[in-house]
Amino acid sequence: MTLSGTVMNGVVVLDGGPVPAEGTKVEVVIPAESSGATQPVAPDDAPKPGPHAWMLEFAGKLHDMPADFAEQHDHYIHGTPKR
């Protein structure tokens, strides 16, 4: 079924004809040739930053660390024996 209507105060008002039942899911397609209508904007498909994105500010900042720091960080930070 195809119905026509007009947006008035942010609500689509249908032009006569059968009215879908309350709660019916509908899809609104705005024709490109409509006067004053703007083209729909595609959603931004860029990945959203995760909850730990703030840590990237510190990535690569330490240049004077021992070569085995990643594997032996407990030794260097807490003084535990090397593994």
KAVEN-V144914 format. One record per pair of residues at least 12 apart in sequence whose ideal C-beta (glycine too) atoms are under 6 Angstrom apart, sorted by sequence separation. I is the first residue (numbers start at 1). J is the second residue. D is the distance in Angstrom with one decimal. If there is no record, write none. Layout:
((I & J & D) (I & J & D))
This chain:
((3 & 17 & 5.9))
